[in-house]
C-alpha cells in the first residue's frame, strides 16, 4: 500500500484555543507539512481545491509549485482539481507547467467539486456541473496527448488546430477520478481506463464499497482487463498513539470541532460521537495495531492500493500531530506496505535533451575570395 498526506487548507479557529492563524502563516504551514511528509516517507502529498469558506485552497497549482521547489522525491497530487469550474485549457497550462517544475512528479485527482457558493462564483449549476466535468476532462486529456487540438463543445469556445504550451513532461500525466457518491465520476473513470479515488470520508464504508464495485463492473464493461483497475481511498482523520484509550481522548476535541464545522456549513453529521466514528467510519484513531486492522477491514471492502491521511494537525497540538505521523510511518505503514501489495507509481521521466538548430548551409566560394 502507498500513502498520501492531503490538505484542503481549512482556515478555521483552533478548536482548543480559538485562535485563527494569519493567512500567510496558514499557507506556509502547508508547505512545511509537505516537507515533513517527504522526510517521514510518505509517497505523495495532495492539495485540494475549494473556492469558499473556510478553505484557502483556491489555487492548488501555486501551492504545489512552491512545494515542488522545497521537495525532491514525493509525488504531488491535486485532491481534487474541480474541472467543472475551470477552463480546461487554462488548467492544462497551469498543470503542464507544474509537471515540468516538479520533474514529472505530478498526479491529478479530478472531480466536479462541492459547495454551492463556489458553483455560484463560477456560474455553474447543479444541472450542468456533471456535463461540464465530463466535457472539460475529455478536452483536458486530449491536450496532454496531442500537440494540436481541434475541438468544440458547449461550455467554452472551440479550438482549431490549437497548440497549447508548454508541452508536458509526462505524456500523459496520470489522472484519477475522485468520487464521493456519484456514478458519473465512476463511469468517466471506467470508460477512459483511469484509476478511481474514493472519498471514503463522510459515511460508513457501505456506499463507497458499492461505488467501487460499480467502477469495477463498468471497467470490465468497457473492455479493460479487470486486473488493471486501480483504486485509492481516503480517511476521515488520523491520530495514532501507543494506547488506544489515549488516542481517542486526545482526538475527541478535534472530532467535536469538526462536527461543529459540519453544522455551520450545512452538513448533517453522520456519526454521533468519536467512538461511533472510530467504530463505523474511516477515521484511523487508535494504537498502531488497531489502525492496521482497520485498514485491512476497509481493504477487504474496497481493494484499494493507495490511501490518504490528513496532513494537517486539524486541531491537534503540533507536537502530537507530528508524533502521530512518525508513529504511523514507523509502526503502521511498513506493515501495510508489506501485507497489501501495490503497484509502483509511474516512473519519473527524464527531461528531454536540449536540441540545437541545424547549421545553416553556406554557398561555396571561389578560392582566394572572401566568404
MOTAGI-V880679 format. One record per residue. RES is the residue in three letters. SS is DSSP state (A for helix, B for strand, O for the rest). PSI is psi in degrees with one decimal (999 if undefined). D_FIRST is the distance of its C-alpha to the first C-alpha in whole Angstrom. Layout:
# MOTAGI-V880679
RES:SS:PSI:D_FIRST  RES:SS:PSI:D_FIRST
This chain:
# MOTAGI-V880679
UNK:O:148.3:0  UNK:B:157.1:4  UNK:B:130.9:7  UNK:B:147.9:10  UNK:B:129.6:14  UNK:B:158.4:16  UNK:B:143.0:20  UNK:O:2.6:23  UNK:O:57.2:25  UNK:B:134.9:27  UNK:O:93.6:30  UNK:O:159.0:32  UNK:O:145.5:34  UNK:O:126.8:32  UNK:O:-19.0:32  UNK:O:-41.2:34  UNK:O:-18.4:36  UNK:O:-2.1:37  UNK:O:142.9:37  UNK:O:119.7:36  UNK:O:147.0:34  UNK:O:151.0:36  UNK:A:-44.4:34  UNK:A:-46.1:34  UNK:A:-40.0:33  UNK:A:-42.5:30  UNK:A:-38.7:29  UNK:A:-32.9:29  UNK:A:-40.0:27  UNK:A:-44.8:24  UNK:A:-43.6:24  UNK:A:-35.1:24  UNK:A:-35.4:21  UNK:A:-41.2:19  UNK:A:-42.8:21  UNK:A:-42.2:20  UNK:A:-41.5:16  UNK:A:-43.2:16  UNK:A:-35.8:18  UNK:A:-15.2:16  UNK:O:13.9:13  UNK:O:149.5:11  UNK:O:-28.5:10  UNK:B:160.9:12  UNK:B:130.5:15  UNK:B:143.9:17  UNK:B:126.6:20  UNK:O:-177.8:22  UNK:O:116.1:25  UNK:O:152.8:28  UNK:O:38.6:32  UNK:O:166.1:33  UNK:O:147.6:33  UNK:O:40.3:32  UNK:B:151.0:29  UNK:O:25.7:30  UNK:O:40.2:27  UNK:O:-13.8:30  UNK:O:67.8:29  UNK:A:-35.8:25  UNK:A:-29.9:26  UNK:A:-47.3:29  UNK:A:-45.7:26  UNK:A:-31.0:23  UNK:A:-40.6:26  UNK:A:-42.2:27  UNK:A:-38.7:23  UNK:A:-37.2:23  UNK:A:-21.5:27  UNK:A:-4.6:25  UNK:O:171.1:22  UNK:O:-19.4:21  UNK:O:-33.1:18  UNK:O:139.4:15  UNK:B:147.5:15  UNK:B:126.5:17  UNK:B:148.8:17  UNK:B:148.9:19  UNK:O:67.9:19  UNK:O:165.7:21  UNK:B:121.0:23  UNK:B:82.0:26  UNK:O:-21.9:28  UNK:O:-20.4:30  UNK:O:-13.2:32  UNK:O:153.3:32  UNK:O:118.6:34  UNK:A:-28.2:32  UNK:A:-47.1:34  UNK:A:-39.2:33  UNK:A:-42.3:30  UNK:A:-46.6:29  UNK:A:-44.3:32  UNK:A:-48.0:30  UNK:A:-28.0:26  UNK:A:-37.4:28  UNK:A:-46.0:29  UNK:A:-35.6:26  UNK:A:-44.4:24  UNK:A:-46.9:27  UNK:A:-29.5:27  UNK:O:-2.7:23  UNK:O:29.9:24  UNK:O:26.5:21  UNK:O:6.0:18  UNK:B:138.4:19  UNK:B:148.2:17  UNK:B:137.0:19  UNK:B:122.4:18  UNK:B:159.7:21  UNK:B:177.0:23  UNK:O:-19.8:27  UNK:O:168.2:26  UNK:O:155.7:28  UNK:O:126.0:31  UNK:A:-33.2:35  UNK:A:-43.4:36  UNK:A:-31.9:34  UNK:A:-41.9:35  UNK:A:-35.9:38  UNK:A:-34.9:38  UNK:O:9.8:37  UNK:O:44.8:39  UNK:O:137.9:37  UNK:O:163.7:38  UNK:O:-27.9:36  UNK:O:-29.7:38  UNK:O:-1.5:36  UNK:A:-37.4:33  UNK:A:-38.2:31  UNK:A:-39.1:33  UNK:A:-42.0:33  UNK:A:-46.8:29  UNK:A:-50.0:29  UNK:A:-42.4:32  UNK:A:-41.3:31  UNK:A:-40.0:28  UNK:A:-33.3:30  UNK:A:-44.1:32  UNK:A:-45.6:29  UNK:A:-30.7:27  UNK:A:-36.0:30  UNK:A:-30.9:31  UNK:A:-21.1:28  UNK:A:-21.9:29  UNK:O:137.3:33  UNK:O:-25.1:35  UNK:O:126.9:38  UNK:B:128.6:37  UNK:B:127.4:40  UNK:B:150.7:39  UNK:O:150.6:40  UNK:O:-162.9:39  UNK:O:-26.0:40  UNK:O:4.1:39  UNK:O:164.1:39  UNK:O:152.5:42  UNK:O:163.4:42  UNK:B:140.8:41  UNK:B:102.3:43  UNK:B:45.2:42  UNK:B:133.3:40  UNK:O:122.6:39  UNK:O:126.7:36  UNK:O:154.4:35  UNK:O:155.3:33  UNK:O:143.4:32  UNK:O:160.4:28  UNK:O:-46.8:26  UNK:O:127.3:23  UNK:O:89.3:25  UNK:O:173.5:24  UNK:O:150.6:21  UNK:O:131.7:18  UNK:B:123.6:19  UNK:B:157.3:17  UNK:B:117.4:19  UNK:B:135.3:18  UNK:B:130.0:20  UNK:O:-51.9:21  UNK:O:-5.1:24  UNK:O:138.4:25  UNK:A:-16.2:25  UNK:A:-45.9:27  UNK:A:-39.0:23  UNK:A:-45.0:22  UNK:A:-41.7:25  UNK:A:-42.6:25  UNK:A:-47.4:21  UNK:A:-41.4:22  UNK:A:-41.7:25  UNK:A:0.8:24  UNK:O:34.4:21  UNK:O:156.4:18  UNK:B:159.8:15  UNK:B:136.0:15  UNK:B:111.1:14  UNK:B:132.1:15  UNK:O:-53.1:17  UNK:O:38.1:16  UNK:O:-52.2:18  UNK:O:-35.3:22  UNK:O:171.9:22  UNK:O:173.9:21  UNK:A:-23.0:19  UNK:A:-51.9:21  UNK:A:-31.8:22  UNK:A:-38.9:19  UNK:A:-37.5:18  UNK:A:-42.2:21  UNK:A:-40.1:20  UNK:A:-40.5:17  UNK:A:-39.5:19  UNK:A:-40.0:22  UNK:A:-46.6:20  UNK:A:-37.4:19  UNK:A:-46.5:23  UNK:A:-32.6:24  UNK:A:-50.2:22  UNK:A:-38.3:23  UNK:A:-36.7:27  UNK:O:7.8:26  UNK:O:12.7:26  UNK:O:151.0:23  UNK:O:123.0:21  UNK:A:-29.5:19  UNK:A:-17.8:16  UNK:A:-9.4:16  UNK:O:137.1:15  UNK:O:130.9:12  UNK:B:136.6:11  UNK:B:164.4:10  UNK:B:149.5:11  UNK:O:179.7:13  UNK:O:157.8:14  UNK:O:1.3:18  UNK:O:160.0:18  UNK:B:125.5:17  UNK:B:112.6:19  UNK:B:129.9:18  UNK:O:158.5:21  UNK:O:-36.1:22  UNK:O:133.2:24  UNK:A:-36.8:23  UNK:A:-39.9:27  UNK:A:-39.5:27  UNK:A:-44.8:23  UNK:A:-44.0:25  UNK:A:-38.6:28  UNK:A:-37.4:27  UNK:A:-14.6:25  UNK:A:-49.4:28  UNK:A:-29.4:30  UNK:A:-45.6:27  UNK:A:-43.9:26  UNK:A:-35.6:30  UNK:A:-37.8:30  UNK:A:-40.2:28  UNK:A:-42.2:30  UNK:A:-38.1:33  UNK:A:-42.9:31  UNK:A:-47.3:30  UNK:A:-39.4:34  UNK:A:-30.4:35  UNK:O:10.9:33  UNK:O:14.4:34  UNK:O:126.2:31  UNK:O:119.2:32  UNK:O:143.5:29  UNK:O:-34.5:28  UNK:O:140.5:27  UNK:O:-26.2:30  UNK:O:168.4:29  UNK:A:-34.4:26  UNK:A:-39.7:26  UNK:A:-41.4:26  UNK:A:-39.4:23  UNK:A:-37.2:21  UNK:A:-44.4:22  UNK:A:-15.4:22  UNK:O:-174.3:20  UNK:O:-1.0:16  UNK:O:134.2:17  UNK:B:85.9:15  UNK:B:115.5:19  UNK:B:-163.7:19  UNK:O:164.4:19  UNK:A:-43.8:16  UNK:A:-37.6:16  UNK:A:-40.9:17  UNK:A:-43.2:14  UNK:A:-47.3:12  UNK:A:-39.6:14  UNK:A:-42.5:14  UNK:A:-39.0:10  UNK:A:-41.2:11  UNK:A:-42.1:14  UNK:A:-38.1:12  UNK:A:-34.6:10  UNK:A:-30.9:13  UNK:A:-34.8:15  UNK:A:-27.4:13  UNK:O:30.1:10  UNK:O:149.7:8  UNK:O:-14.5:5  UNK:B:140.1:6  UNK:B:139.4:7  UNK:B:149.3:11  UNK:B:167.8:13  UNK:B:125.5:16  UNK:O:-26.1:18  UNK:O:155.5:21  UNK:O:-31.5:23  UNK:O:31.9:24  UNK:O:-14.8:27  UNK:O:149.0:26  UNK:O:142.7:28  UNK:A:-39.6:26  UNK:A:-35.7:26  UNK:A:-37.7:24  UNK:A:-45.8:22  UNK:A:-41.7:21  UNK:A:-36.8:21  UNK:A:-45.2:19  UNK:A:-41.5:16  UNK:A:-41.4:17  UNK:A:-38.1:17  UNK:A:-46.1:13  UNK:A:-28.1:12  UNK:A:-35.6:14  UNK:A:-18.2:14  UNK:A:-56.2:11  UNK:A:-44.8:8  UNK:A:-36.5:9  UNK:A:-45.7:9  UNK:A:-35.0:6  UNK:A:-38.0:5  UNK:A:-38.8:8  UNK:A:-19.8:8  UNK:O:93.6:5  UNK:O:149.8:6  UNK:O:150.3:5  UNK:O:151.3:8  UNK:O:152.6:10  UNK:O:158.8:11  UNK:O:141.9:15  UNK:O:146.7:17  UNK:O:124.2:19  UNK:O:149.0:23  UNK:O:139.4:26  UNK:O:143.6:28  UNK:O:148.0:31  UNK:O:147.8:34  UNK:O:143.5:37  UNK:O:139.2:40  UNK:O:145.4:44  UNK:O:146.2:46  UNK:O:142.3:49  UNK:O:143.6:52  UNK:O:122.5:55  UNK:O:144.8:57  UNK:O:145.5:61  UNK:O:142.3:64  UNK:O:147.5:66  UNK:O:156.2:69  UNK:O:149.8:73  UNK:O:134.8:73  UNK:O:-10.9:74  UNK:O:159.1:73  UNK:O:141.8:71  UNK:O:999:68
